[in-house]
Amino acid sequence: MPKKRSPRRQPSRRLACEGVEFTEVEFPRSIRPRLVVRFAEGLSLLVEDEQAIDLAAEFIVAFRAAEEGGRQ
């Protein structure tokens, strides 16, 4: 059995756009302290928060070890 379509209400008249305005809005950004570690080789490491410090330290140790291994 086919579904019965519900009748759609038709507006009595079409609405017309009378104008458009654009507004620039600035949303305040929350200030979060971050630590940026810059290496002489041009690499930058962004530490977002305290939980990332251990991971950043592990990365720095591995990076320095790879750097030293590459020089030999």
Residue frames as a rotation matrix with the C-alpha (Angstrom) as fourth column:
MET 1
0.583 0.812 0.000 0.00
0.812 -0.583 0.000 0.00
0.000 0.000 -1.000 0.00
PRO 2
-0.198 -0.697 0.689 1.59
0.622 -0.633 -0.461 3.34
0.758 0.337 0.559 -1.01
LYS 3
-0.505 -0.074 -0.860 2.22
0.802 -0.408 -0.436 5.93
-0.319 -0.910 0.265 1.66
LYS 4
0.554 0.742 0.378 -0.11
0.802 -0.597 -0.002 8.86
0.224 0.304 -0.926 1.73
ARG 5
-0.538 -0.769 0.345 1.71
0.658 -0.639 -0.398 12.16
0.527 0.013 0.850 1.37
SER 6
0.002 0.507 -0.862 0.87
0.855 -0.448 -0.262 14.76
-0.519 -0.736 -0.434 3.93
PRO 7
0.628 0.262 0.733 -0.23
0.670 -0.661 -0.338 18.04
0.395 0.703 -0.591 2.40
ARG 8
-0.473 -0.830 -0.298 2.40
0.881 -0.454 -0.132 20.76
-0.026 -0.325 0.946 2.58
ARG 9
0.508 0.609 -0.609 1.34
0.596 -0.759 -0.262 24.18
-0.622 -0.229 -0.749 3.56
GLN 10
-0.121 -0.474 0.872 2.01
0.922 -0.379 -0.077 26.70
0.367 0.795 0.483 0.88
PRO 11
-0.614 -0.094 -0.784 2.73
0.495 -0.819 -0.290 30.27
-0.615 -0.565 0.550 1.93
SER 12
0.480 0.877 -0.039 0.12
0.566 -0.343 -0.750 32.70
-0.670 0.338 -0.661 0.76
ARG 13
0.961 -0.272 -0.055 2.91
-0.214 -0.598 -0.772 34.70
0.177 0.754 -0.633 -0.91
ARG 14
0.444 -0.877 -0.184 6.63
0.746 0.475 -0.467 34.20
0.497 0.070 0.865 -1.51
LEU 15
0.764 -0.303 -0.570 9.02
0.293 -0.625 0.724 35.96
-0.575 -0.720 -0.388 0.82
ALA 16
0.707 -0.550 0.445 11.54
0.358 -0.264 -0.896 38.20
0.610 0.792 0.010 -0.89
CYS 17
0.090 -0.781 -0.617 14.99
0.972 -0.065 0.224 39.03
-0.215 -0.621 0.754 0.45
GLU 18
0.928 0.326 0.182 15.26
0.355 -0.922 -0.158 42.76
0.117 0.211 -0.971 0.94
GLY 19
0.546 -0.797 0.257 18.94
-0.663 -0.599 -0.449 42.97
0.512 0.075 -0.856 1.82
VAL 20
0.722 -0.444 -0.530 22.00
0.569 0.817 0.091 41.18
0.393 -0.367 0.843 3.11
GLU 21
0.642 -0.568 0.515 24.55
-0.661 -0.750 -0.002 42.49
0.388 -0.339 -0.857 5.60
PHE 22
0.416 -0.612 -0.672 27.84
0.493 0.773 -0.399 40.95
0.764 -0.165 0.623 6.68
THR 23
0.778 -0.185 0.601 29.33
-0.566 -0.622 0.541 41.57
0.274 -0.761 -0.588 10.07
GLU 24
-0.052 -0.862 -0.505 32.79
-0.046 0.507 -0.861 40.63
0.998 -0.022 -0.066 11.27
VAL 25
0.847 0.353 0.398 32.74
-0.430 0.012 0.903 39.14
0.314 -0.935 0.162 14.74
GLU 26
-0.255 -0.954 -0.161 35.78
-0.480 0.269 -0.835 38.41
0.840 -0.136 -0.526 16.87
PHE 27
0.838 0.458 -0.298 35.53
-0.012 0.560 0.828 35.65
0.546 -0.690 0.475 19.41
PRO 28
0.357 -0.748 0.559 37.93
-0.931 -0.334 0.147 35.89
0.076 -0.573 -0.816 22.35
ARG 29
0.293 -0.364 -0.884 40.41
-0.104 0.907 -0.408 33.05
0.950 0.211 0.228 22.43
SER 30
0.999 -0.009 0.047 41.16
-0.045 0.161 0.986 31.46
-0.016 -0.987 0.160 25.71
ILE 31
0.305 -0.951 0.049 44.74
-0.817 -0.287 -0.500 32.02
0.490 0.112 -0.864 26.74
ARG 32
0.995 -0.084 0.051 46.52
0.050 0.883 0.467 28.76
-0.084 -0.462 0.883 27.38
PRO 33
0.347 -0.935 -0.077 50.20
-0.822 -0.343 0.455 28.85
-0.452 -0.094 -0.887 28.26
ARG 34
0.991 -0.119 0.069 52.30
0.137 0.838 -0.528 26.70
0.005 0.533 0.846 25.97
LEU 35
0.294 -0.955 -0.041 55.96
-0.252 -0.119 0.960 25.86
-0.922 -0.272 -0.276 25.80
VAL 36
0.981 -0.084 -0.173 57.79
-0.157 0.167 -0.973 26.02
0.110 0.982 0.151 22.48
VAL 37
0.330 -0.915 0.233 61.16
0.042 0.261 0.965 24.25
-0.943 -0.308 0.124 22.26
ARG 38
0.932 -0.077 -0.353 63.17
-0.361 -0.234 -0.903 25.35
-0.014 0.969 -0.246 19.22
PHE 39
0.511 -0.782 0.356 66.17
0.524 0.612 0.592 23.35
-0.681 -0.116 0.723 18.08
ALA 40
-0.121 -0.671 -0.732 69.12
-0.333 -0.667 0.667 24.85
-0.935 0.324 -0.143 16.21
GLU 41
-0.835 -0.209 0.509 68.31
0.318 0.573 0.756 22.49
-0.450 0.793 -0.412 13.31
GLY 42
-0.839 0.537 -0.088 65.03
-0.458 -0.608 0.649 24.34
0.295 0.585 0.756 12.71
LEU 43
-0.388 0.711 -0.587 62.72
0.481 0.699 0.529 21.88
0.787 -0.077 -0.613 14.44
SER 44
-0.620 0.285 0.731 60.12
-0.677 -0.666 -0.315 23.33
0.397 -0.690 0.606 16.81
LEU 45
-0.610 0.421 -0.671 58.27
0.535 0.844 0.043 21.36
0.584 -0.332 -0.740 19.45
LEU 46
-0.352 0.598 0.720 55.04
-0.610 -0.730 0.308 22.73
0.710 -0.331 0.622 20.93
VAL 47
-0.833 0.104 -0.544 54.18
0.455 0.690 -0.564 21.41
0.316 -0.717 -0.622 24.39
GLU 48
-0.185 0.892 0.413 50.47
0.100 -0.401 0.910 22.03
0.978 0.209 -0.015 25.00
ASP 49
0.607 0.475 0.637 50.14
-0.600 -0.252 0.760 21.20
0.521 -0.843 0.132 28.68
GLU 50
0.015 -0.637 0.771 51.69
-0.972 0.172 0.161 19.40
-0.235 -0.751 -0.616 31.65
GLN 51
0.598 0.261 0.758 50.58
-0.204 0.964 -0.171 15.98
-0.775 -0.053 0.629 30.43
ALA 52
0.978 -0.208 0.031 52.67
0.073 0.196 -0.978 16.42
0.198 0.958 0.207 27.27
ILE 53
0.521 -0.832 0.191 55.94
-0.852 -0.494 0.174 17.14
-0.051 -0.253 -0.966 29.09
ASP 54
0.140 -0.469 0.872 56.92
-0.302 0.818 0.489 13.48
-0.943 -0.332 -0.027 29.52
LEU 55
0.664 0.164 0.729 56.22
0.578 0.506 -0.640 12.73
-0.475 0.847 0.241 25.86
ALA 56
0.934 -0.348 0.081 58.17
-0.227 -0.753 -0.618 15.82
0.276 0.559 -0.782 24.79
ALA 57
0.319 -0.856 0.407 61.13
-0.835 -0.050 0.549 14.78
-0.449 -0.515 -0.730 26.97
GLU 58
0.245 -0.182 0.952 61.12
0.194 0.971 0.136 11.28
-0.950 0.152 0.273 25.44
PHE 59
0.888 0.128 0.441 61.03
0.453 -0.088 -0.887 12.82
-0.075 0.988 -0.136 21.97
ILE 60
0.770 -0.636 0.043 63.92
-0.627 -0.768 -0.133 15.16
0.118 0.076 -0.990 22.72
VAL 61
0.130 -0.728 0.674 66.06
-0.550 0.512 0.660 12.28
-0.825 -0.456 -0.333 24.05
ALA 62
0.363 0.062 0.930 65.27
0.535 0.803 -0.262 10.15
-0.763 0.592 0.258 20.97
PHE 63
0.984 0.022 0.176 65.89
0.157 -0.572 -0.805 13.09
0.083 0.820 -0.567 18.64
ARG 64
0.534 -0.839 0.106 69.26
-0.829 -0.495 0.262 13.86
-0.168 -0.228 -0.959 20.20
ALA 65
0.081 -0.487 0.869 70.24
-0.180 0.851 0.494 10.16
-0.980 -0.197 -0.019 20.11
ALA 66
0.626 0.199 0.754 69.35
0.654 0.393 -0.646 9.94
-0.425 0.898 0.116 16.40
GLU 67
0.957 -0.291 0.021 71.20
-0.249 -0.851 -0.462 13.17
0.152 0.437 -0.887 15.77
GLU 68
0.256 -0.900 0.354 74.34
-0.806 0.004 0.592 11.88
-0.534 -0.436 -0.724 17.52
GLY 69
0.155 -0.138 0.978 74.07
0.212 0.972 0.103 8.52
-0.965 0.191 0.180 15.73
GLY 70
0.869 0.247 0.428 73.85
0.461 -0.089 -0.883 10.25
-0.180 0.965 -0.191 12.37
ARG 71
0.802 -0.591 -0.093 77.04
-0.598 -0.797 -0.089 12.23
-0.021 0.127 -0.992 12.93
GLN 72
0.241 -0.768 0.594 79.30
-0.414 0.472 0.778 9.23
-0.878 -0.433 -0.204 13.52
